[in-house]
Amino acid sequence: MQLILSSILFYFSFITFSSAYIGPGMGVGLIASILGIIVAIIAALFGIIYFPLKRFLKKKKKEKSKN
């Protein structure tokens, strides 16, 4: 365990910053993927909440019309 920790510490002690250029295509792709994840989460929440509620209200409306 000590060997692993010391090798990790040795590895991270020599990290340097790179001056890499991220083009506009990469930025647009990043924004699109983040928006896609957010839309997927919202759609999942909508499906989890809306469809059971719709079924419940439809069932309640049928019971009300029978009486």
N, C-alpha and C positions, 0 to 999 in steps of 0.2 A: 504494500500500500504506500509505503514511504517512497519507494522508487517511482511509482506512478505520479504521486504528488510533486516530487522534485522534478520529474521530467516535464510535467505540465507547467510548472513555474519557470523552468528553463526555456521552454518553448515560447511562453508569453512574454518573457523578458526581452526578446529580440524582435518584437513586432514593430514595424514602422508604418507610417501612413503612406498611402499611395496617392498620387495625383492623377486619378483616372477620370476620363471624360465620359459622362453619361449623356448620350444624345437625346434629342427630343422624342425619338421613337420609344426609347426605354422609359422615359417619364410618362408618356401617354399610356403605354402598356401598364405601368404601375398604377396609374390612376384608374384605368379601366378595370383592372383586376380587383382593386379595393372597392370600387363601386359595385362590381359584380358580387362580391362577397356580402356587401351590405344589403343589396337588393335580394339576394338569396335568403338572408336571415329574416328580412321583413316579410318575404313571401311565405316562408315557413311559419312564422308567427301568425300571419293572416290565416293560413290554412288550419293551423291548430285551433285558433279561436273562432273563426267564422263558420266553418262547416259544421261542427257540432252544435253551435248556437242556432244555425239555420235549421238543422234537423230537429232540435228541441222546439223551436217556435212553430215549425210545420206540424209537429205532433200535437202541440198544445192547441193549435188552430183547428185540427181535425176533431179533437175531443170537445172543443167548444161548439163546433158546428153540429155534432151529434146530439148535444143536449138541447 
